Amino acid sequence: MLLMAPPDYYRIPCVGETDRSVLGAIGFENACSEIGIAYQAAGKVRSTTMKTVDDLMAGYRRFRAGVYAEQAQLYRELGEGQDPDVMLIACADSRAEPSDIFNAAPGQMFVVRNVANLVPPYKPDGGLHGVSAALEFAVNVLKVRHIVVMGHGGCGGVSASLHGPRDLPIGEFVTPWVKLLDEARQRVVDSGSLNPQFALELEGIETSLANLMSFPWVAEKVEAGELELHGAWFAIKHGELHWRNPKTKRFEIVDPKG
């Protein structure tokens, strides 16, 4: 049984851009991408070339002359500490940059990124748990009030989960990591989805939200009304943000005009 919606919610054909209207409020992410096109941010065109160390250094110098120079006081204040109210758990994919999507300034979001924006279940076994450590710090030290799990279209980690059972393992660490999606993948397969990639991207967000509640101090703060958990999904090609409705567990497009 699907956690997020009735089975027909995922029976969405993989359609072209001209047919996007059939998706209504839940939208569709075309897997195609256009790389190397300059884009505007805060009134400035960013470089589309980032292939060498020289490119990194050139980017840093533009940052110093532009963004840093304009926000030097902010950076001086942040040098004394941070106090974000939002923790955002996102994918490491280079195309879905949280700070750009939410137009966030430095210090406003505590961001953790990994393959497929996954949160593992609570497991205090003495192992090395990077996501869990960041979560503990955000909730118990920074005392964030919101945790957002944000997925995106065309996620490679989700694709690895979908193809893993029938293909060769794709990596020493990626393969066991995306096994966190095994149960979600089975739900998607059982649903008969015509677009399993998209369906599993959403189900993966549900998996991470459920795993967040396995951490006792997260559950305690949620139940006390001191912490809220949210789900989001970003359509890269179309720049659309979809926000999870906590009552219906459906993802609805956020109106970019308010």
ABEGO torsion letter per residue (X at the ends): XBAABBAAAABBBBBBAAAAAAAEAAEBBBABBBBGBBBBBGGBBBBABBABAAAAAAAAAAAAABAAAAAAAAAAAAAAEBBBABBBBBBABAABBAAAAAGBBBGABBBBBBBGGBBBBBBBAGBBBAAAAAAAAAAAAAGBABBBBBBBBGBAAAAAAAAAAABBBAEAAAAAAAAAAAAAAAAAAAAGBABAAAAAAAAAAAAAAAAAAABAAAAAAAAAGABBBBBBBBBAAAGBBBBBBAAAGBBBBBBAAX
